[in-house]
Amino acid sequence: MEHTYQYAWIIPLLPLPVTMLIGLGLLLVPTVTKNIRRIWSFYSVLFLSIAMVFSVNLSIQQINGSFIYQYLWSWTINNDFSLEFGYLIDPLTSIMSILITTVGIMVLIYSDNYMSHDQGYLRFFAYMSFFNASMLGLVTSSNLIQIYIFWELVGMCSYLLIGFWFTRPIAASACQKAFVTNRVGDFGLLLGILGFYWMTGSFEFRDLFETFNKLIHNNGVNSLFAILCAFLLFMGAIAKSAQFPLHVWLPDAMEGPTPISALIHAATMVAAGIFLVARLLPLFRIIPYIMNLISLIGVITLLLGATLAIAQKDIKRSLAYSTMSQLGYIMLALGMGSYRAALFHLITHAYSKALLFLGSGSIIHSMEPIVGYSPDKSQNMAFMGGLTRYVPITKITFLLGTLSLCGIPPLACFWSKDEILNDSWLYSPIFAIIASFTAGLTAFYMFRMYLLTFEGYLNVHLKNYSGIKNSLLYSISLWGKEAPKLVKRNSLLSTTNSNERVSFFSKNIYKGDANVINQMRHFNTHFGKKYTSMYPQESDNTMLFPLLVLALFTLFVGLIGIPFDQGIMDLDLLSKWLTPLEKIFHTNSHDSADWYNFITNAIYSVSIAFFGISIASIFYGSIYSSFQNLDLINLFVKIDSKRILLDPIVNMIYNWSYNRGYIDFFYATVLTRSIRGLAELIYFFDRYVIDGIINSIGIANFFIGEGLKYIGGGRISSYLFLYLSYVSIFLLISFLSL
């Protein structure tokens, strides 16, 4: 067993050869490297698969033998200072390694087809392999310095991947925004690491925890300074895992290719912050103020992310806010001390969210032949609808991911989210109410996304190449404007004026002319090397295979954490997995649940999810049509023939959500402009006051010198003339003063 652990150092190194060989190939033999470019995807998958085999093998050994292994070697020794590098293999490392490798393999297989026509294909796989290597190095690190090094490498890779299409100004701006926002958290992380080294004299986790625990109990350190350093450490996790208020980079990260979004949001960058808090949880648990802060930040983030997702039109941006909300759940669980529930939800959410992001990529891929290579259209749910008949496999897998995130049993996220909700009632009823309300919002916006994408009618503006251009086949009023002829006066919450914004829940469907539809049905256009119909088509098998595999994970991965170890079967595999960590770091283990309490809690959480799904179905599904013409509805939305009850609330919700809670606006106006204004003021002071004084002295010396030049001419007559002039002026002034 120990022999296997000794070779665990190879796990983070396995993806590196692909990055190095691609770089050397493009530098030395670029033509040959580009001609055999598809083979690099095979090697990327192969090396990461080997890393996955190592990770799974180590996890099995930990489950059976509860074995933790740490190997260190000295890097720098100078008097009393010693810096050691190495790797730590424990349950947390195993969980993260399996997540990174399994999701990474699926993303790489998917990317081979998704990026096949992109000119940056080789660059993409070089970045991806380096990204995976950096993340694996992060989770296997044995001390804070090593974590910080890989932490920065992960940030660099995310910068490169978010701005992969750097020729697009919006992508270049998005990667800069992510980089700058994360620098705020990373600077705090560095200060926190240095502060704890000053207190404990060690970067190693075990020594750090033990020494700090003794200092706190013996009052050997200032409590305010300890709280400050712990908060600075937590700042790194706030930025990396997109917690409020440093979450603003996450939605803009959607400007990268969709496989990057799946990897970042499922198993790599955003998971790094969760990993850091989980790794340092024994340290944070000693400081109750920090634990309360972690739970508070988590509950704010989960509610904020859910409210910002309900009005998004971009399918990837909506999923991004969903990720933010679910990470808030995980952070809340960590702040409550529910270590097991947090890691359980990290696992289930990673597979479900990877499935949803790759499914969104399949949807975008199917829409591109119709709307072109335009993210504004191919990712906009207002141009979708009715995709069920065209992409049935994508629809089924996307529905599974949606139901999982909604918390519908027996899918994966049901088990983990239900556990967090149960623990939140024991921790704080207020937090539990917010978390439960957010669970309903999650079901609402996720099912809204599904209905707008797959149900109804195809809602695209197609060109009729027989002579009629921009023929409108179907139209939907999704918080936008419609043509004047298409506005219905009796629609629920709709407007009667074509210039007014169509309201929150309005949904009007119109069919185009039958001749136009028939002509478009038979029209084919040349797309790449294939003749593709103008209607959406299902993705290729290499893109569907990862969706099916992730769908299986979404169905069955929740079984590892079912909290029942009584009776015939022992299903609580996750608790066995985490037993060594609980013993060493003194974290709380999860007590076995009985069927009665479980069913009672499950009925509560599932009822909330079904309520959110029902509301989404009423406003965006087929149920809407049955209520559309009922006069009773108008009684609730009209008073004295004016909508003064729901319209203000609905518009406020829409504006809040669509404008990202005005947080970006606040940063742009208050922070950015204030800093820019302060910089301009300092520039003005430096140039016109500081430099002005120096320049004035120089100019004055110049004129004085010029004047003295004429005075000191060497002529006695001139000296006598000046002398008499000064005496005359002095006598005149004296006479006048008398």
C-alpha positions in Angstrom: 0.0 0.0 0.0 2.7 2.5 1.0 4.6 1.6 -2.2 1.6 2.9 -4.3 1.5 6.1 -2.3 5.2 6.8 -3.0 4.4 7.3 -6.7 1.4 9.6 -6.1 3.7 12.5 -7.1 3.2 11.5 -10.7 -0.5 12.5 -10.7 0.0 16.3 -11.2 2.9 15.7 -13.6 1.1 13.5 -16.1 -0.8 16.2 -18.0 2.4 18.3 -18.5 4.0 16.3 -21.4 1.2 17.3 -23.7 1.7 21.0 -23.0 5.5 20.7 -23.4 5.4 18.7 -26.6 2.8 20.9 -28.2 4.9 24.0 -27.3 8.1 22.5 -28.6 6.4 21.2 -31.7 4.9 24.6 -32.6 8.3 26.1 -32.0 10.5 23.6 -33.9 8.3 21.9 -36.4 5.1 23.9 -36.6 3.9 22.4 -39.9 4.2 18.8 -38.8 2.6 19.6 -35.4 -0.4 21.2 -37.0 -0.8 18.4 -39.5 -1.1 15.8 -36.8 -3.0 18.1 -34.4 -5.8 15.6 -33.7 -3.4 13.2 -32.1 -2.7 15.6 -29.3 -6.3 15.3 -28.0 -5.8 11.6 -27.8 -2.6 12.0 -25.7 -4.3 14.6 -23.5 -7.1 12.1 -22.7 -4.6 9.2 -22.3 -2.3 11.0 -19.8 -5.3 12.4 -17.8 -6.8 8.9 -17.7 -3.7 7.5 -16.2 -3.9 10.2 -13.5 -7.5 9.2 -12.9 -6.5 5.5 -12.5 -3.9 6.6 -9.8 -6.5 8.7 -8.1 -9.1 6.0 -8.0 -6.6 3.4 -6.8 -5.5 5.7 -3.9 -9.1 6.4 -3.0 -10.0 2.7 -2.8 -7.0 2.1 -0.5 -8.1 5.0 1.7 -11.6 3.6 2.0 -10.3 0.1 2.9 -7.4 1.1 5.0 -7.9 4.7 6.2 -4.3 5.5 5.2 -2.9 9.1 4.9 0.5 9.6 3.3 2.7 12.7 3.2 6.1 12.9 1.6 8.4 15.9 2.0 11.8 16.9 0.7 13.8 20.0 1.7 14.0 22.8 -0.9 15.6 25.6 1.0 17.4 25.5 4.4 18.9 28.7 5.9 19.6 28.8 9.6 16.2 28.5 11.3 14.2 28.8 8.1 13.4 25.6 6.2 11.0 25.3 3.2 9.9 21.8 2.3 8.0 20.7 -0.8 6.1 17.5 -1.2 2.6 16.0 -1.6 -0.2 15.0 0.8 -2.6 12.2 0.0 -5.7 12.2 2.2 -9.5 11.8 1.5 -9.8 15.5 0.5 -7.0 15.1 -2.1 -8.5 11.9 -3.4 -12.0 13.5 -3.8 -10.6 16.5 -5.7 -8.3 14.4 -7.8 -11.1 12.1 -9.0 -13.3 15.1 -9.7 -10.6 16.9 -11.7 -9.6 13.9 -13.7 -13.0 12.4 -14.5 -14.6 15.8 -15.5 -11.4 16.8 -17.3 -11.4 13.6 -19.4 -15.1 14.2 -20.4 -14.3 17.8 -21.3 -11.3 16.8 -23.4 -13.2 14.2 -25.3 -16.0 16.7 -25.9 -13.5 19.5 -26.9 -12.0 17.4 -29.7 -15.1 17.8 -31.7 -16.3 21.2 -30.4 -13.0 22.9 -31.2 -12.1 20.9 -34.3 -12.7 23.8 -36.7 -11.0 26.4 -34.5 -7.6 27.7 -35.5 -6.4 27.6 -31.9 -7.0 23.9 -31.5 -3.5 23.1 -30.4 -3.2 26.1 -28.2 -6.5 25.1 -26.6 -5.3 21.6 -25.6 -2.0 22.9 -24.4 -3.8 25.3 -22.1 -6.2 22.6 -20.9 -3.5 20.1 -20.0 -1.6 22.8 -18.1 -4.8 23.8 -16.4 -5.4 20.2 -15.2 -1.8 19.8 -14.1 -2.0 23.1 -12.1 -5.2 22.0 -10.4 -3.9 18.6 -9.6 -0.7 20.1 -8.1 -2.9 22.4 -6.0 -4.9 19.6 -4.4 -1.8 17.5 -3.7 0.2 20.3 -2.1 1.4 19.7 1.4 1.9 23.3 2.6 0.6 26.9 2.0 3.5 28.1 -0.1 3.1 25.2 -2.5 -0.7 25.9 -2.6 0.0 29.5 -3.4 2.3 28.7 -6.3 -0.2 26.4 -8.0 -3.0 28.8 -7.0 -1.4 31.4 -9.2 -0.8 28.9 -12.0 -4.5 28.1 -12.0 -5.3 31.8 -12.2 -2.9 32.2 -15.1 -4.5 29.3 -17.0 -8.0 30.6 -16.4 -6.8 34.0 -17.7 -5.5 32.4 -20.9 -8.6 30.2 -21.4 -11.3 32.8 -20.6 -9.5 35.1 -23.1 -8.9 32.3 -25.6 -10.6 34.2 -28.4 -8.6 37.3 -27.5 -9.3 39.1 -30.8 -12.8 39.6 -29.5 -12.7 42.8 -27.3 -15.4 41.4 -25.0 -13.3 38.2 -24.4 -10.2 40.2 -23.8 -12.1 42.4 -21.3 -13.5 39.3 -19.6 -10.2 37.7 -18.9 -8.8 40.9 -17.6 -11.7 41.3 -15.3 -11.2 37.8 -14.0 -7.5 38.4 -13.5 -7.9 41.7 -11.7 -10.7 40.5 -9.4 -8.8 37.4 -8.4 -5.7 39.4 -7.8 -7.6 41.1 -4.9 -8.2 37.8 -3.3 -4.8 36.4 -4.1 -3.1 39.4 -2.4 -5.1 38.8 0.7 -4.2 35.1 0.5 -0.5 35.9 0.4 -0.7 38.3 3.4 -2.7 35.6 5.3 0.0 33.0 4.6 2.8 35.3 5.7 0.8 36.3 8.9 0.3 32.7 9.9 3.9 31.9 9.3 4.8 34.8 11.5 2.6 33.3 14.3 3.4 29.6 13.9 6.8 29.5 12.1 5.6 26.8 9.7 3.8 26.5 6.4 3.0 22.8 6.8 -0.6 22.0 7.5 -0.2 19.7 10.5 2.3 21.9 12.3 0.3 25.0 11.4 -2.9 23.6 12.9 -1.3 22.2 16.1 0.8 25.3 16.8 -2.0 27.7 16.2 -4.4 25.7 18.3 -1.9 25.9 21.2 -1.4 29.6 20.7 -5.2 30.3 20.8 -5.8 28.2 24.0 -2.7 29.7 25.7 -3.5 33.3 24.6 -0.1 33.3 22.9 -1.3 35.5 20.0 -3.4 38.6 19.6 -6.9 37.5 18.8 -7.6 40.4 16.4 -4.5 39.7 14.5 -5.4 36.0 14.2 -8.9 36.9 13.0 -7.4 39.3 10.4 -5.0 36.7 9.1 -7.7 34.1 8.9 -9.9 36.5 7.0 -7.1 37.3 4.6 -6.8 33.6 3.9 -10.5 33.4 3.3 -10.3 36.3 0.8 -8.5 34.0 -1.6 -11.4 31.6 -1.5 -13.9 34.4 -1.9 -12.4 35.5 -5.2 -11.5 32.1 -6.6 -14.9 30.5 -5.8 -16.9 33.6 -6.9 -18.4 34.5 -3.5 -19.9 37.8 -2.8 -18.6 40.5 -3.3 -15.8 39.2 -5.6 -18.2 37.2 -7.8 -18.4 39.6 -10.7 -15.8 37.9 -12.8 -17.7 34.6 -13.1 -20.5 35.5 -15.5 -18.1 37.2 -17.9 -15.9 34.1 -17.9 -18.5 32.7 -20.3 -16.7 34.4 -23.1 -14.3 31.5 -23.3 -15.2 28.3 -25.2 -18.0 26.3 -23.6 -15.7 23.3 -22.6 -13.7 25.8 -20.6 -16.8 27.0 -18.9 -17.7 23.4 -18.0 -14.2 22.8 -16.5 -14.0 26.0 -14.6 -17.4 25.8 -13.1 -17.3 22.1 -12.3 -14.0 20.8 -11.1 -11.2 23.3 -11.4 -11.0 27.1 -10.7 -14.2 27.6 -8.6 -13.5 24.3 -6.8 -10.1 25.6 -5.8 -11.6 28.1 -3.3 -13.8 25.4 -1.8 -10.8 23.2 -1.5 -8.8 25.9 0.3 -11.5 26.4 2.9 -12.0 22.7 3.4 -8.2 22.2 3.7 -7.9 25.0 6.3 -11.2 24.2 8.1 -9.4 22.9 11.2 -7.8 26.3 11.5 -10.9 28.3 10.8 -12.9 26.2 13.4 -10.8 27.6 16.2 -12.0 31.1 15.3 -15.9 31.2 15.6 -16.0 34.7 14.0 -14.5 33.4 10.8 -16.8 30.4 10.8 -19.8 32.8 11.1 -18.4 34.9 8.4 -17.9 32.0 6.1 -21.6 30.9 6.6 -22.8 34.5 6.2 -20.9 34.9 2.9 -22.2 31.6 1.7 -25.9 32.4 2.4 -25.6 35.8 0.8 -23.9 34.3 -2.3 -26.5 31.5 -2.7 -29.4 33.9 -2.6 -27.7 36.5 -4.8 -26.7 34.0 -7.4 -30.3 32.6 -7.6 -31.9 36.0 -7.9 -29.5 37.1 -10.6 -30.1 33.9 -12.7 -33.9 34.3 -13.1 -33.8 37.0 -15.8 -30.8 36.0 -17.8 -31.2 35.4 -21.5 -27.8 33.9 -22.2 -27.9 30.2 -21.4 -24.3 30.1 -20.2 -24.6 33.2 -18.1 -27.7 31.7 -16.4 -25.7 28.6 -15.6 -22.8 30.7 -14.3 -25.1 32.4 -11.7 -26.4 28.9 -10.9 -22.8 27.8 -10.2 -22.4 30.9 -8.0 -25.5 30.0 -6.0 -24.5 26.3 -5.5 -21.0 27.3 -4.4 -22.8 29.5 -1.8 -24.5 26.3 -0.5 -21.2 24.6 -0.2 -19.6 27.6 1.6 -22.6 27.8 3.9 -22.1 24.1 4.8 -18.4 24.7 5.5 -19.2 27.7 7.7 -21.7 25.6 9.6 -19.0 22.9 10.2 -20.9 20.4 7.9 -17.7 19.2 6.3 -19.3 16.0 4.9 -22.3 17.8 3.4 -20.1 20.4 1.8 -17.8 17.8 0.1 -20.8 15.7 -0.9 -22.5 18.7 -2.6 -19.2 19.6 -4.3 -19.1 16.1 -5.9 -22.7 16.0 -7.0 -22.7 19.6 -8.2 -19.5 19.1 -10.2 -21.0 16.3 -12.3 -24.4 17.9 -12.7 -23.0 21.3 -13.7 -20.4 19.7 -16.1 -23.4 17.9 -17.8 -25.4 21.2 -18.0 -22.5 23.2 -19.4 -21.6 20.6 -22.0 -25.3 20.3 -22.8 -25.4 24.0 -23.4 -22.5 23.7 -25.7 -24.3 21.1 -27.7 -27.3 23.4 -27.9 -25.1 26.3 -29.0 -23.4 24.0 -31.6 -26.8 23.0 -33.0 -28.0 26.6 -33.2 -24.9 28.0 -35.1 -26.0 26.7 -38.6 -29.2 28.8 -38.1 -28.1 32.0 -36.5 -24.4 31.9 -37.4 -21.3 32.1 -35.2 -22.8 34.8 -33.0 -22.7 34.3 -29.3 -25.4 36.9 -28.9 -27.8 34.7 -30.8 -26.5 31.1 -30.5 -26.5 31.5 -26.7 -29.6 33.6 -26.3 -32.6 31.5 -25.1 -34.9 34.0 -26.9 -33.8 32.5 -30.2 -34.3 28.9 -29.0 -37.4 26.8 -28.1 -38.8 23.7 -29.6 -35.4 21.9 -29.8 -36.8 18.6 -28.4 -37.5 17.2 -31.9 -34.0 18.2 -33.2 -31.7 17.3 -30.3 -33.4 14.6 -28.3 -30.3 13.1 -26.6 -29.1 16.6 -25.6 -32.6 17.3 -24.3 -32.7 14.1 -22.1 -29.3 14.7 -20.6 -29.9 18.4 -20.0 -33.2 17.5 -18.3 -31.4 15.1 -16.0 -28.9 17.8 -15.0 -31.7 20.3 -14.5 -33.8 18.0 -12.3 -30.6 17.1 -10.3 -29.9 20.8 -9.6 -33.5 21.3 -8.7 -33.2 18.6 -6.1 -35.5 16.0 -7.5 -34.8 12.4 -6.2 -33.1 10.1 -6.9 -30.7 12.4 -8.8 -27.4 13.4 -7.3 -27.9 16.9 -6.0 -31.0 15.9 -4.1 -29.0 13.9 -1.5 -26.4 16.6 -0.9 -28.6 19.7 -1.0 -31.1 18.0 1.3 -28.4 17.3 3.8 -27.3 21.0 3.7 -30.8 22.2 4.2 -31.3 19.8 7.2 -28.0 21.0 8.8 -29.0 24.6 8.3 -32.1 24.2 10.4 -29.9 23.1 13.3 -27.4 26.0 12.7 -29.7 29.0 12.1 -33.4 29.1 11.2 -32.9 32.4 9.3 -30.2 30.8 7.1 -32.4 27.7 6.7 -35.3 29.8 5.5 -33.1 31.7 3.0 -31.5 28.4 1.8 -35.0 26.8 1.4 -36.3 29.8 -0.5 -33.2 29.7 -2.8 -33.9 26.0 -3.4 -37.3 27.1 -4.8 -35.7 29.8 -6.9 -33.2 27.3 -8.2 -36.0 25.0 -9.4 -37.7 28.0 -11.0 -34.8 29.4 -13.0 -33.4 26.0 -14.0 -36.7 24.8 -15.3 -37.3 28.1 -17.0 -34.1 27.6 -18.8 -35.1 24.1 -19.9 -38.6 25.2 -21.1 -37.3 28.2 -23.0 -34.7 26.0 -24.7 -36.5 22.8 -25.5 -40.3 23.3 -25.3 -42.6 25.4 -27.4 -41.7 26.3 -30.9 -38.5 27.1 -32.7 -38.0 30.8 -32.1 -35.4 32.0 -34.6 -35.2 34.7 -37.3 -34.4 32.8 -40.5 -33.6 34.1 -43.9 -35.8 32.9 -46.8 -33.4 32.6 -49.7 -36.3 32.5 -52.1 -36.6 36.2 -51.9 -38.2 37.0 -48.5 -35.6 38.1 -46.0 -35.7 38.0 -42.3 -39.0 36.1 -42.1 -40.2 35.7 -38.6 -41.2 32.1 -38.1 -41.9 32.2 -34.4 -41.6 34.9 -31.7 -41.5 34.9 -28.0 -41.6 38.0 -25.7 -38.9 37.2 -23.3 -38.5 40.4 -21.3 -37.8 42.3 -24.6 -39.7 44.1 -27.3 -41.9 42.7 -30.0 -43.1 44.1 -33.3 -46.3 46.2 -32.9 -48.4 43.7 -34.8 -47.4 40.8 -32.5 -48.5 42.3 -29.2 -51.6 40.8 -27.6 -53.7 43.1 -25.5 -55.2 40.4 -23.3 -51.9 38.5 -22.5 -51.0 38.1 -18.9 -48.9 41.1 -17.7 -48.4 42.1 -21.3 -48.4 45.7 -22.5 -50.8 47.3 -24.9 -48.3 49.7 -26.3 -45.7 48.3 -28.7 -43.1 50.7 -27.4 -43.4 49.5 -23.8 -41.2 46.7 -22.5 -43.0 43.3 -22.6 -43.4 42.2 -19.0 -41.9 39.5 -16.9 -44.1 36.5 -17.7 -45.6 37.3 -21.1 -45.3 34.6 -23.6 -46.8 34.9 -27.1 -46.2 32.4 -29.8 -46.8 33.1 -33.5 -46.4 30.8 -36.5 -45.1 32.1 -39.7 -46.5 31.6 -43.2 -46.8 27.9 -44.2 -45.1 28.5 -47.5 -42.2 30.1 -45.8 -41.9 27.2 -43.4 -42.1 24.6 -46.1 -39.4 26.4 -48.2 -37.1 26.6 -45.2 -37.7 22.9 -44.3 -36.3 21.8 -47.6 -33.5 24.4 -47.7 -30.0 23.2 -47.1 -26.8 25.3 -46.8 -23.2 24.3 -47.0 -21.8 24.3 -43.4 -18.1 23.4 -43.1 -17.5 20.2 -45.1 -21.1 18.9 -44.6 -24.4 19.8 -45.9 -26.4 20.7 -42.8 -30.1 21.5 -42.6 -31.1 25.0 -41.6 -32.9 23.5 -38.6 -30.9 22.4 -35.5 -29.2 19.1 -35.6 -27.9 16.7 -32.9 -24.2 16.9 -32.1 -21.7 14.3 -33.1 -21.1 11.1 -31.1 -17.8 12.5 -29.6 -19.8 15.3 -28.1 -22.8 13.1 -27.0 -20.6 10.4 -25.3 -19.4 12.7 -22.5 -23.0 13.9 -22.0 -24.2 10.3 -21.6 -21.3 9.4 -19.2 -22.0 12.5 -17.1 -25.7 11.7 -17.1 -24.8 8.4 -15.5 -22.8 10.1 -12.9 -25.7 12.5 -12.2 -28.0 9.5 -11.8 -25.8 7.4 -9.5 -23.0 9.4 -7.8 -25.5 10.4 -5.1 -25.4 6.8 -3.9 -22.0 7.3 -2.3 -23.5 9.6 0.4 -26.9 8.1 1.2 -26.9 8.5 5.0 -28.0 4.9 5.9 -25.7 2.4 7.4 -28.3 0.3 9.1 -29.8 -2.9 7.9 -28.7 -5.1 5.0 -26.6 -2.6 3.0 -23.9 -0.2 4.1 -24.4 2.6 1.6 -22.7 5.6 3.4 -19.5 5.3 1.4 -18.6 9.0 1.8 -18.4 8.8 5.6 -16.0 5.9 5.3 -14.0 7.9 2.8 -13.7 10.9 5.2 -13.1 8.9 8.4 -9.3 9.5 8.4 -9.6 13.2 8.0 -12.3 13.4 10.7 -9.9 11.7 13.2 -6.9 13.8 12.5 -8.6 17.2 12.1 -11.4 16.6 14.6 -14.2 17.4 12.2 -17.7 16.3 12.8 -18.9 13.0 11.3 -22.4 12.7 10.0 -24.6 10.6 12.1 -26.7 7.9 10.4 -30.2 9.0 9.6 -33.4 6.9 10.0 -36.0 6.5 7.3 -38.7 8.5 9.1 -36.6 11.7 9.5 -35.2 11.3 6.0 -38.6 11.0 4.4 -40.0 13.9 6.4 -37.1 16.2 5.4 -37.2 14.9 1.8 -40.9 15.7 1.4 -40.2 19.3 2.6 -37.3 19.9 0.2 -38.9 18.2 -2.8 -42.2 20.1 -2.2 -40.2 23.4 -2.5 -38.5 22.2 -5.7 -41.8 21.1 -7.3 -43.3 24.5 -6.3 -40.6 26.3 -8.2 -40.9 23.9 -11.2 -44.7 24.5 -11.2 -44.3 28.3 -11.3 -41.8 28.0 -14.1 -44.2 25.7 -16.0 -47.1 28.1 -15.6 -45.2 31.1 -17.0 -43.0 29.4 -19.5 -44.6 26.0 -20.3 -47.8 24.7 -21.9 -49.8 25.2 -18.7 -49.6 29.0 -19.4 -52.0 28.7 -22.4 -54.8 27.3 -20.2 -54.6 30.4 -17.9 -54.0 33.0 -20.6 -57.6 33.9 -21.3 -59.0 33.6 -17.8 -60.5 36.8 -16.5 -59.7 35.8 -12.9 -56.1 36.4 -13.5 -56.7 40.0 -14.4 -58.3 40.5 -11.0 -55.0 39.9 -9.4 -53.0 42.2 -11.7 -55.4 45.0 -12.3 -56.9 47.6 -9.9 -59.2 50.2 -11.5 -57.9 49.0 -14.9 -54.3 49.7 -13.9 -51.7 47.1 -13.1 -50.4 48.5 -9.8 -50.0 45.3 -7.8 -47.6 43.1 -9.7 -46.0 45.2 -12.4 -43.8 47.2 -10.1 -42.7 44.1 -8.3 -42.1 42.2 -11.5 -40.2 45.1 -13.1 -38.1 45.5 -10.0 -37.2 41.8 -10.0 -36.4 41.9 -13.7 -34.2 45.0 -13.4 -32.4 43.7 -10.4 -31.7 40.3 -12.0 -31.0 41.5 -15.6 -28.6 44.3 -14.3 -26.7 41.9 -12.1 -28.0 43.4 -8.9 -26.4 46.7 -9.9 -23.1 45.4 -8.4 -21.1 45.8 -11.6 -22.6 49.3 -12.0 -21.6 50.1 -8.4 -18.0 48.9 -9.0 -17.8 50.8 -12.3 -19.2 54.1 -10.8 -18.1 54.1 -7.2 -14.9 52.1 -7.2 -13.5 52.4 -10.7 -14.4 56.0 -11.3 -13.5 57.0 -7.7 -10.1 55.5 -8.1 -9.7 57.0 -11.5 -10.7 60.4 -10.2 -8.3 60.1 -7.2 -5.6 59.2 -9.7 -6.3 62.2 -11.8 -6.3 64.4 -8.7 -3.0 63.1 -7.6 -1.7 63.5 -11.2 -2.9 67.1 -11.2 -1.3 67.8 -7.8 2.0 66.2 -8.8 2.2 67.9 -12.1 0.9 71.4 -11.3 1.8 71.7 -7.6 4.9 69.6 -6.9 6.4 70.0 -10.3 5.1 73.6 -10.4 7.0 74.6 -7.3 10.2 73.0 -8.7 9.8 74.5 -12.1 9.0 77.9 -10.6 12.2 77.9 -8.6 14.1 77.0 -11.7 12.4 79.8 -13.8 13.0 82.3 -11.0 16.7 81.4 -10.8 16.9 81.9 -14.6 15.4 85.4 -14.5 17.5 86.4 -11.4 20.6 85.2 -13.3 19.6 87.2 -16.4 19.1 90.3 -14.3 22.4 89.9 -12.5 24.1 89.5 -15.8 23.2 93.1 -16.7 23.9 94.4 -13.2 27.4 92.9 -13.0 28.8 94.4 -16.2 32.1 95.7 -14.7 31.4 99.4 -15.4 31.8 101.9 -12.5 29.4 104.3 -14.0 26.7 101.7 -14.0 27.3 100.8 -10.4 27.1 104.6 -9.4 23.9 104.9 -11.4 22.3 102.0 -9.6 23.5 103.1 -6.2 22.1 106.6 -6.7 18.8 105.2 -8.0 18.4 102.9 -4.9 19.3 105.8 -2.6 16.8 108.1 -4.3 14.0 105.6 -4.1 14.8 104.9 -0.4 14.8 108.7 0.4 11.5 109.2 -1.5 9.9 106.3 0.4 11.1 107.8 3.7 9.9 111.3 2.8 6.5 110.0 1.8 6.2 108.0 5.1 6.7 111.2 7.0 
